[in-house]
Amino acid sequence: MSTNVQKFPNQFPIPLDPRFPAHSGSPRGKVGPVSVRRPVRGVSPEVAKVGLSEICLSYRTQSGERLLALDHINLQVHAGEFVCIVGPSGCGKSTLLHLVAGLHQQTSGQILVDGKPVQGPGTDRIMIFQEHGLFPWLTVGQNVEFGMKMKGVPKAERKEKTHYYLRLVHLAKFEKSYIHQLSGGMRQRVAIARALATEPDVLLMDEPFAALDAQTRDLLHDELERIWSETGRTIIFVTHNVREAIRLGDRVILMTFRPGRVKSEFPVDLPRPRHLEDPTVARAAREIDRKSVV
């Protein structure tokens, strides 16, 4: 079965980002067909940073039956793009990230990063989980330094990069602190700094803000958008929150319930910065919610 990528009508106005030209044939301020994508930071639309082709994944249950989890997933993510994946619980969003990270192997299909097949974990792709996975016996600085140390980065360079990325996430004053001395939002910023310090090309974020309170989450949305803008990293972000996806993403991928398939793609041409309370964000989220039940 081929991936069912649906188009959706121009039913709500969305102003285009002034940094990019309007789609040909689409009225300014409208959402164009999903088959047309705007340029991302000057990257050619033909170049894919991450490419998934006909990805299928099935498991064998305890009763011996085969359970199809992912069904013919096709997705192209361009360099520097911020792509959000939404869908119901159990649709395979997180599983898809694990496949891109090389933590699991798909049953069939191919995953490419920079045109090369993914054959296992690599330092070019870093996962950031909801459970940040920091080491409580290490200081903030030592946690950020850990990945670089495992890569064999010289000590002087590790120290320099640790200072840089802690400044980037506004935690330079907490370098000597321990994890238990930090708030939940600060811990997640340490996890982001640790991931960035290894200088991956692709950040894979699995509902990193789901357990945070609303105020901290909003602050981290701003922080993540700023970091993404300054570093130019490619981000694939999984969330249950459609508004969060519209708030952050260049494009939103809607998946179906098991077996997970790509149901629709929604380019997001809202100007940045955005906020969850913006009326245009709310209207776009309602359109995706409507599509999810059609």
N, C-alpha and C positions, 0 to 999 in steps of 0.2 A: 504494500500500500504506500502510495506517495504521500509526502507531508502535505497537509491541508492548510495552506496559508491563505486566509481570506482577506478580501478587501472590505473596507467599510466606507460608507458615504460621508460626504462633507456636511455634517449636521451641527457642528459647533465651531465658533470662530476661535482660532488660535493664531496670535500674531507671530510672524516669523522672526527668528533671530536676525538682527540687522547685520551681523557679521557674515551672513551667507545669503546668496541670491535666492529669490523665490523660485519654486519649482516651475518648470515650463508647463504652461497650460493650466496651472492651478491659481485661483484668485489669491491675492496676498491676504494673509490672515486666515487661510483655510488649511485644513489637513488634506494633503494630497493622497493619491493611491499608495498603498504600502509597497508597491513594487518600485517606487521612486524614492531614493534616499538622498538627503542633502550631503554635500561634502563635509568631511570632518577634519578640521585643522589642515586643510590643503592636501589631505591624503587622497590618492586616486581611488574612486569607488570600486575599481577592479581588484585592488590589493586587499587581501584578507590577512589580518594578524592571526586570527583563530578561525579555522574552518571545520565544520562538522558536516559530514556527508553520509546520509542514509544510516544514521546511528540507531542500532537496536540493542536492547539489553533485556535478557530474560533470566529468571532464576528458577531453580527447581525447589518446590515446596517439600515439606516433610512427608506429604502424602505421595510424592513422586511426580506431581503435575508440574508443568512449566508455566510460570507466571511471567507474562510480558510486561515489563516495567516501562520501557521506552520503545517507541515504534517509529522508525524511519525519520529521525530528527535531522533536518537540514538547516544550518545556520552559518552565517558569515559575520564575523566581527572585525571591523577595520581598526587599524592602529590609531590609538588615541581616543577611541570611541568609548562611551559609557553606556553599556547595555544592561537593562534590568529585565529579569525574568520573573513573571508572576504566574500564579495558578493555584488550584486547590491543594490542600494537604494530600500527600501521596501521589502527586502527579509526576514526581521525578526531578524536580528542580535541583535539589541538592545533589542527587545522584549524577546529574549532568555535569555539575561542577567537579565532582570527584573524578569523572572520566577525563575532563580537560586537564585536571591536575595530575593525572596519571596514577591516582590512588587505586582505581579499579580498571578493569579491562572490559570494553564493550563486547557484546556477542558478535556483532557484525557492524560493518561500516568503518569509516576512517576519520580520525581527528588529526588535523594538521596545525602546527604553529610555525609561522613563517615558512610555510610550504613543506615542513618536515614532519613525518608521522610522530605522534606522541607514543612513546614506548615505555613510559614510567615517569615518576616524579622528576622534576628538573628545577633548577634555580631560576629559570626564566618565567616560572609560574609559581605564585605563592597563594596559599589559602588563608583566609582570615575567617574564623568561626565565631559563632555567638559566644561560645565558651572560649575566652581569649587564649588559654593555654600558656599563661606566663608562669615562670618558675618563682615560687614564693621565697626561696632561699637566696635568690639573686636580687641585686638592686635594679632599679629602673635602667640605669646605664648598662649594666651587665646583661640584662635581658635583651636590650636593643643590639648589643654587641655580639650576642650568642651566635646568630646565623653567620655573621661574617667570620667569626672565629672558626666555625666548622668548615668554612670555605678556604681557610688558610690565608685570610687577608692579614697583612702585617699589622702589628699592634698600633703603630703610629697612625696608619690609615684608618684602622678601626675606631680609634679615639676621635679622629677628626670627623668621620661620618656619623658617629654616635652623637656628637655635639650638634652637628648640622640637622639631623633628623629629629632630635629632641626639640630643637628650636622651631623646626617646621610645624610640630604639633603642639607648640607652646608648653613644653614640659622641661625646659632647660634647668629650671630651679629645683627639679625633683630628681635629678640624675642619681643622687646618693640615697634616695628614699627606697623603702621596700614596698612590695605590692600591696600588703595589707594596710598600708598607710594611705592608699589612694582610693578615690571614689570609683564607681563603676565606669563612668565616662572617661576618667583619666586612665583607667586600666585599658580600655579599648583603644585609646590614643597611643598607649605604649605598644599595643599589639600592631597597630598600623605603622608606627615608627620602626618596629622590628622588621616588619615585612618589607617596608620601603628600603631599609638599610642594606638589604641583600641585592637591591637594584634589579628587581624582576621586571620583565616587560609587561606581564599580565598579572593583575590582582584579581583573585577569585574570592568574592565576599559572600558568605553564606549567612544571611540574616544577622549581620553583626550588631545591629542596634535593637533587636527585638525585645531584649530583657531590660532595656533602659527606660527610665521615666521620660515623659513627653518633652520636658524642658531640656534634658541632657541630650536626647535624640535630636532635637532641633538644632542644638549647638553643634553636634557632630555632623549633621548634614552640611552645615556651613563649612566646617573644617574639612570634610572630605571633598567637597566641591572645590575649595580653595587649593587643596593639595593636588587634586587631579589637574586643575588648571595650571599649576606651577610645574608639575613634573611630567605631564603629558602621558601618563601611564594609561594603558588599556584596562578597563574595569568591566568585569561581568559580575553583576550584583543580583543575588536572589532575595526576594522578599515576598511576604504575604500581603503587604500593604500597598495597594494600587496607588494611593496618593504619594507614598514614598517613592515609588517607581517613577511617577510623573515628575516629582520634585527633583530627582537626581538624574534621570536618564536622557540620553540622546534618542533612545529607541526603547520601546517596551515590547517584550515577547510574551504573549499569552499562551499558556499551555493548557491542555485538556486534562481531565482526570485519567487515571490509569486505564489503558496504557498511555503514557505521556506522549502527546504529539504537539507540534506547533500549530495552534489554531489560528492566530492572527499576529501580525506585526504592526505596531503603531509608532511611526516616527513622531517625535516630540519636538515641535518647532517653537516652543515658548522661549522668550528671552530669559537669560540668566542675569542675576540670581533669582530663584523661585522660592516660594514658601508654601507650606502645606495649606495655609488658609487662603491662598490666592483663588479668586473665583474661577479663573481659567484652569487652574490645576484641578479644582473640584469638578468642573464640567468634563475635562478630559478623563478623569478617573471614573466618573459616572458612565461615560461612553464605553470604557473598557469593561466595567462591571456589567453593563448591558450585554456586551458581546459575549461575556463569559457564560451567560445563561441561555443564549440563543442556540 
